[in-house]
């Protein structure tokens, strides 16, 4: 390979990362708006108020079920084709949500949330697409930079929700979902410019190991635990937050502001996470993430003022970032080219199974047991993640720590 070819591939990789980061931002604007409003819309539409977060559960369930077909479709047709299918589902999702809110149908709102989950299921592969063609330190940075696209979502998502909340009054929330139709259309345009080479022969037809053998690798086990705790635990606390804040007497604007700070905390560190991994090591970064999640639970248990919710959710976001990016990076070290599609799909399928369960149960747990119980519930899992990462660091210090 000539130096010019290497330079061209590096430039293409960086251009793709920029486009993928923008696509990630647009997708996350929709997701952060759903986070800020879906539980409240569910509370407004559902007869049984304990089902308020069920739409978010359906959204995450759909994302989980999309992972395998999305991964294999992109293995056959390429990344751009798959991402275009995903953004099209995003347009449909928001149109259904508008109709559901206008006619007051909770089941139809759940259907819209599921279509949004399909969009997210395809969008989960933005970070893996960034790793295509990347190597060395650039791989973790590429993944981080794509997830950093969520910074725009953290800034504009909740602000969009607040600005369009009463756009179609007298029906609240409908205007927010109408605005998201335009956001998804822009995302559809952006993904058309992604230039990732079609899968090569060894990636499509190479030898693969059995799934159980792949999943039994120590690095895969730790990556899965990290992903499950980071995303599942974060989803449970995050989805319960708007309901808990309203129950504690805070205004919707306060809840939206807290979610905005949380989403920013999830993605702003991505500008530095790759560098932190290179400087301090992957496992140390992941352990720091687990420690921040534990600190978040401690702050949430300390009080119910706006400051407690605000700081607790910021710590939750940064902890998620370190642990989730670390788990994703660790996973990319465990498979051959031909195994990429099924391993990436299996990872997200398992992780988003926990996310779906957490999102669906957050409302019921909040109503039945309260905010303190939710935060106590996640602590043992955080300890498990910390122990697993420490075990891997001790087992392979030269390569991983």
C-alpha positions as CSV (number, residue, x, y, z in Angstrom):
1,X,0.0,0.0,0.0
2,X,1.4,3.4,-1.0
3,X,1.7,6.4,1.3
4,X,-0.8,8.3,-1.0
5,X,-3.4,5.5,-0.6
6,X,-2.9,5.5,3.2
7,X,-3.4,9.3,3.3
8,X,-6.6,9.0,1.1
9,X,-8.0,6.3,3.4
10,X,-7.2,8.4,6.5
11,X,-8.9,11.4,5.0
12,X,-11.9,9.4,4.0
13,X,-12.1,7.9,7.5
14,X,-12.0,11.4,9.1
15,X,-14.7,12.7,6.7
16,X,-16.9,9.7,7.5
17,X,-16.4,10.3,11.2
18,X,-17.6,13.9,10.8
19,X,-20.7,12.8,8.9
20,X,-21.4,10.0,11.3
21,X,-21.1,12.4,14.2
22,X,-23.6,14.7,12.6
23,X,-25.9,11.8,11.9
24,X,-25.5,10.7,15.5
25,X,-26.4,14.2,16.7
26,X,-29.6,14.3,14.6
27,X,-30.7,10.9,15.8
28,X,-29.9,11.9,19.4
29,X,-31.9,15.1,19.2
30,X,-34.9,12.9,18.6
31,X,-33.9,10.5,21.4
32,X,-33.2,13.3,23.9
33,X,-36.6,14.8,23.1
34,X,-38.2,11.4,23.6
35,X,-36.4,11.1,26.9
36,X,-37.6,14.5,28.1
37,X,-41.2,14.1,26.9
38,X,-42.1,10.4,26.4
39,X,-42.8,9.6,30.0
40,X,-44.9,12.7,30.4
41,X,-46.8,11.9,27.2
42,X,-47.3,8.4,28.4
43,X,-48.6,9.7,31.7
44,X,-51.0,12.0,29.8
45,X,-52.3,9.3,27.5
46,X,-52.2,6.1,29.5
47,X,-55.1,5.2,31.8
48,X,-52.7,3.3,34.1
49,X,-50.1,5.9,35.0
50,X,-47.6,3.1,36.0
51,X,-47.3,2.5,32.2
52,X,-45.9,6.0,31.6
53,X,-42.5,4.8,30.5
54,X,-43.7,1.8,28.5
55,X,-43.3,3.7,25.2
56,X,-39.6,4.1,26.0
57,X,-39.4,0.4,26.8
58,X,-41.0,-0.4,23.4
59,X,-38.5,1.9,21.8
60,X,-35.5,0.2,23.3
61,X,-37.0,-3.2,22.6
62,X,-37.4,-2.3,18.9
63,X,-33.8,-1.1,18.9
64,X,-32.7,-4.4,20.4
65,X,-34.6,-6.5,17.9
66,X,-33.3,-4.4,15.0
67,X,-29.6,-5.1,15.8
68,X,-29.3,-8.5,14.0
69,X,-31.2,-7.7,10.8
70,X,-29.5,-4.2,10.6
71,X,-26.1,-5.7,11.0
72,X,-26.6,-8.4,8.4
73,X,-28.3,-6.0,6.0
74,X,-25.3,-3.7,6.2
75,X,-22.9,-6.7,5.8
76,X,-24.7,-7.4,2.4
77,X,-25.6,-3.9,1.2
78,X,-23.2,-1.6,3.0
79,X,-23.4,0.9,5.8
80,X,-25.0,3.7,3.8
81,X,-27.9,1.6,2.6
82,X,-28.6,0.5,6.2
83,X,-28.4,4.0,7.6
84,X,-30.8,5.3,5.0
85,X,-33.4,2.6,6.0
86,X,-32.9,3.7,9.6
87,X,-33.5,7.4,9.0
88,X,-36.6,6.6,6.9
89,X,-38.0,4.8,9.9
90,X,-37.2,7.9,12.0
91,X,-39.4,10.0,9.7
92,X,-42.2,7.6,10.0
93,X,-41.8,7.3,13.7
94,X,-42.3,11.1,14.4
95,X,-45.3,11.3,12.0
96,X,-47.0,8.5,14.0
97,X,-46.1,10.2,17.3
98,X,-47.7,13.4,16.1
99,X,-50.9,11.6,15.1
100,X,-51.0,9.6,18.4
101,X,-50.7,12.8,20.6
102,X,-53.3,14.6,18.5
103,X,-55.9,11.9,18.8
104,X,-54.9,10.9,22.3
105,X,-54.0,7.3,21.5
106,X,-51.5,5.6,23.9
107,X,-51.2,2.4,21.8
108,X,-50.4,4.4,18.7
109,X,-47.8,6.4,20.6
110,X,-46.2,3.1,21.5
111,X,-46.1,2.2,17.8
112,X,-44.4,5.5,17.0
113,X,-41.9,4.9,19.8
114,X,-41.1,1.4,18.3
115,X,-40.4,2.9,14.9
116,X,-38.1,5.3,16.6
117,X,-36.4,2.3,18.2
118,X,-35.8,0.8,14.7
119,X,-34.2,4.1,13.7
120,X,-32.0,3.9,16.8
121,X,-31.2,0.2,16.1
122,X,-29.6,1.2,12.8
123,X,-28.0,4.3,14.4
124,X,-26.3,2.1,17.0
125,X,-23.9,1.1,14.2
126,X,-22.7,4.7,13.6
127,X,-20.0,4.1,16.2
128,X,-19.0,0.8,14.7
129,X,-18.9,2.3,11.2
130,X,-16.5,4.9,12.5
131,X,-14.1,2.1,13.5
132,X,-14.2,0.6,10.0
133,X,-10.8,1.4,8.5
134,X,-9.5,2.9,11.7
135,X,-6.6,1.4,13.6
136,X,-4.5,2.0,16.7
137,X,-5.3,5.0,18.9
138,X,-7.5,6.5,16.1
139,X,-10.1,3.6,16.6
140,X,-11.1,4.7,20.1
141,X,-11.0,8.3,19.1
142,X,-13.2,7.7,16.1
143,X,-15.7,6.0,18.2
144,X,-15.5,8.8,20.8
145,X,-15.9,11.5,18.2
146,X,-19.0,9.9,16.7
147,X,-20.6,9.7,20.1
148,X,-19.5,13.3,20.6
149,X,-22.1,14.2,18.0
150,X,-24.5,13.8,20.9
151,X,-23.3,17.2,22.3
152,X,-25.4,18.9,19.7
153,X,-28.3,16.8,20.8
154,X,-27.7,17.7,24.4
155,X,-27.8,21.4,23.5
156,X,-30.7,21.4,20.9
157,X,-32.8,18.4,21.9
158,X,-34.3,19.6,25.2
159,X,-34.3,23.2,23.9
160,X,-36.3,22.0,20.9
161,X,-38.7,20.2,23.2
162,X,-39.2,23.3,25.3
163,X,-39.6,25.6,22.3
164,X,-42.1,23.4,20.5
165,X,-43.9,22.1,23.5
166,X,-46.9,24.3,22.9
167,X,-46.5,24.7,19.1
168,X,-49.7,22.8,18.3
169,X,-51.8,23.9,21.3
170,X,-54.2,23.1,22.8
171,X,-52.6,19.7,22.4
172,X,-49.2,19.7,24.3
173,X,-46.2,17.8,23.0
174,X,-47.5,17.3,19.4
175,X,-45.5,20.2,18.1
176,X,-42.2,18.7,19.4
177,X,-42.7,15.5,17.4
178,X,-43.7,17.5,14.3
179,X,-40.4,19.4,14.5
180,X,-38.6,16.1,14.8
181,X,-39.9,15.0,11.4
182,X,-37.7,17.7,9.8
183,X,-34.7,16.6,11.9
184,X,-35.1,13.1,10.6
185,X,-35.3,14.3,7.0
186,X,-32.0,16.2,7.4
187,X,-30.5,13.0,8.8
188,X,-31.7,11.1,5.7
189,X,-29.8,13.6,3.6
190,X,-26.6,13.4,5.7
191,X,-26.2,9.7,5.5
192,X,-26.3,9.7,1.7
193,X,-22.8,11.3,1.8
194,X,-21.2,8.6,4.0
195,X,-18.5,6.8,2.0
196,X,-17.6,3.5,3.5
197,X,-16.3,0.7,1.2
198,X,-18.6,-2.3,0.7
199,X,-17.7,-5.3,2.8
200,X,-14.8,-7.3,1.3
201,X,-14.7,-11.0,0.5
202,X,-13.0,-12.0,3.8
203,X,-15.6,-10.0,5.8
204,X,-18.5,-11.6,4.0
205,X,-17.3,-15.1,3.5
206,X,-14.4,-15.7,5.9
207,X,-14.2,-18.4,8.6
208,X,-16.1,-17.6,11.8
209,X,-16.1,-19.2,15.3
210,X,-19.3,-20.4,17.0
211,X,-21.2,-17.7,18.9
212,X,-20.8,-19.3,22.3
213,X,-17.0,-19.4,21.8
214,X,-16.9,-15.8,20.8
215,X,-19.1,-14.8,23.8
216,X,-16.9,-16.8,26.2
217,X,-13.8,-14.7,25.6
218,X,-12.8,-12.8,28.8
219,X,-12.8,-9.4,27.0
220,X,-16.2,-10.0,25.5
221,X,-17.6,-11.0,28.9
222,X,-16.2,-7.8,30.5
223,X,-17.3,-5.6,27.5
224,X,-20.9,-7.1,27.9
225,X,-21.0,-6.4,31.7
226,X,-19.7,-2.9,31.1
227,X,-22.3,-2.2,28.4
228,X,-25.2,-3.8,30.4
229,X,-24.4,-1.8,33.5
230,X,-23.6,1.5,31.7
231,X,-26.6,1.6,29.4
232,X,-29.1,-0.5,31.5
233,X,-28.4,1.3,34.7
234,X,-28.3,4.7,33.1
235,X,-31.6,4.0,31.2
236,X,-33.4,3.1,34.4
237,X,-32.3,6.2,36.3
238,X,-32.7,8.5,33.4
239,X,-36.2,7.5,32.4
240,X,-37.4,7.7,36.0
241,X,-35.9,11.2,36.4
242,X,-38.7,13.3,34.8
243,X,-41.4,11.4,36.7
244,X,-39.4,11.7,40.0
245,X,-38.8,15.4,39.5
246,X,-42.5,16.2,38.7
247,X,-43.5,14.1,41.8
248,X,-41.0,16.2,43.9
249,X,-42.7,19.4,42.8
250,X,-40.2,20.5,40.1
251,X,-41.5,22.0,36.8
252,X,-41.3,20.4,33.4
253,X,-38.7,23.0,32.4
254,X,-36.6,21.9,35.3
255,X,-36.8,18.3,34.2
256,X,-36.0,19.2,30.6
257,X,-33.0,21.2,31.8
258,X,-31.7,18.3,33.9
259,X,-32.1,15.9,30.9
260,X,-30.2,18.4,28.8
261,X,-27.3,18.5,31.3
262,X,-27.4,14.7,31.4
263,X,-27.2,14.3,27.6
264,X,-24.4,16.8,27.4
265,X,-22.5,15.0,30.2
266,X,-23.0,11.8,28.2
267,X,-21.3,13.1,25.1
268,X,-19.1,16.1,25.8
269,X,-16.4,13.9,27.4
270,X,-16.3,12.0,24.0
271,X,-14.0,14.7,22.7
272,X,-11.4,13.6,25.3
273,X,-12.3,9.9,26.1
274,X,-10.1,8.5,23.3
275,X,-7.2,10.5,24.6
276,X,-7.9,9.5,28.2
277,X,-7.9,5.8,27.1
278,X,-4.6,6.3,25.3
279,X,-3.1,8.1,28.3
280,X,-4.4,6.0,31.3
281,X,-5.4,2.7,29.6
282,X,-8.7,1.2,28.7
283,X,-9.5,-0.6,32.0
284,X,-8.6,2.4,34.2
285,X,-10.9,4.6,32.1
286,X,-13.7,2.0,32.5
287,X,-13.2,1.7,36.2
288,X,-13.4,5.5,36.5
289,X,-16.8,5.2,34.6
290,X,-18.1,2.7,37.1
291,X,-16.9,4.9,40.0
292,X,-18.8,7.9,38.5
293,X,-22.0,5.9,38.2
294,X,-21.7,5.0,41.9
295,X,-21.2,8.6,42.8
296,X,-24.3,9.5,40.8
297,X,-26.4,7.1,42.8
298,X,-24.9,8.5,46.0
299,X,-25.9,12.1,45.1
300,X,-29.4,11.0,44.0
301,X,-29.8,9.4,47.4
302,X,-28.6,12.4,49.2
303,X,-31.6,14.7,48.5
304,X,-34.4,15.7,46.0
305,X,-33.6,19.3,45.4
306,X,-33.0,20.5,41.8
307,X,-29.3,20.6,42.5
308,X,-29.3,16.9,43.6
309,X,-31.1,15.8,40.4
310,X,-28.9,18.0,38.2
311,X,-25.5,16.9,39.6
312,X,-26.6,13.3,39.9
313,X,-27.6,13.1,36.3
314,X,-24.4,14.8,35.1
315,X,-22.3,12.2,37.0
316,X,-24.5,9.5,35.5
317,X,-23.8,10.8,32.0
318,X,-20.0,11.0,32.3
319,X,-19.9,7.6,34.0
320,X,-21.9,6.2,31.1
321,X,-19.5,7.7,28.6
322,X,-16.4,6.2,30.1
323,X,-17.9,2.8,30.6
324,X,-19.8,2.5,27.4
325,X,-17.0,3.8,25.0
326,X,-14.6,1.5,26.9
327,X,-16.8,-1.5,26.4
328,X,-17.3,-0.8,22.8
329,X,-13.6,-0.3,22.2
330,X,-12.8,-3.5,24.1
331,X,-15.3,-5.4,21.9
332,X,-13.6,-4.4,18.7
333,X,-10.5,-6.3,19.8
334,X,-12.3,-9.6,20.0
335,X,-13.5,-10.6,16.5
336,X,-12.2,-11.3,13.0
337,X,-13.5,-9.4,9.9
338,X,-16.0,-12.1,9.1
339,X,-17.3,-12.2,12.7
340,X,-17.8,-8.4,12.9
341,X,-21.5,-8.4,11.9
342,X,-22.7,-11.0,14.3
343,X,-20.5,-9.9,17.2
344,X,-21.6,-6.2,16.9
345,X,-25.2,-7.3,16.6
346,X,-25.0,-9.7,19.5
347,X,-23.4,-7.1,21.7
348,X,-26.1,-4.5,21.0
349,X,-28.9,-7.1,21.2
350,X,-27.8,-8.1,24.7
351,X,-27.1,-4.6,25.9
352,X,-30.3,-3.1,24.6
353,X,-32.3,-6.0,26.1
354,X,-31.3,-4.5,29.4
355,X,-32.0,-1.0,28.2
356,X,-35.5,-2.0,27.0
357,X,-36.3,-3.7,30.4
358,X,-35.0,-0.7,32.3
359,X,-36.9,1.8,30.3
360,X,-40.2,-0.2,30.4
361,X,-39.9,-0.8,34.2
362,X,-38.7,2.7,35.2
363,X,-42.2,4.2,35.5
364,X,-43.6,1.2,37.4
365,X,-40.6,1.2,39.8
366,X,-40.9,4.9,40.4
367,X,-44.6,4.7,41.2
368,X,-44.3,1.5,43.3
369,X,-41.0,1.9,45.1
370,X,-39.8,5.5,44.6
371,X,-36.6,7.3,43.5
372,X,-34.4,6.1,46.4
373,X,-35.1,2.4,45.6
374,X,-34.2,2.9,41.9
375,X,-30.8,4.3,42.9
376,X,-30.1,1.6,45.5
377,X,-31.1,-1.0,42.9
378,X,-28.3,-0.1,40.5
379,X,-25.5,0.0,43.0
380,X,-24.7,-3.8,43.2
381,X,-24.5,-3.9,39.4
382,X,-22.0,-1.1,39.4
383,X,-19.9,-2.9,41.9
384,X,-20.0,-6.0,39.7
385,X,-18.8,-4.0,36.7
386,X,-15.9,-2.5,38.6
387,X,-14.9,-5.9,39.9
388,X,-15.0,-7.5,36.4
389,X,-12.9,-4.7,34.9
390,X,-10.4,-4.9,37.7
391,X,-10.2,-8.7,37.1
392,X,-9.5,-8.2,33.4
393,X,-6.8,-5.6,34.2
394,X,-5.1,-8.0,36.6
395,X,-5.4,-10.9,34.0
396,X,-4.0,-9.0,31.0
397,X,-2.1,-5.9,32.4
398,X,0.3,-5.5,29.5
399,X,-2.4,-5.4,26.8
400,X,-5.4,-3.9,28.5
401,X,-4.4,-1.8,31.5
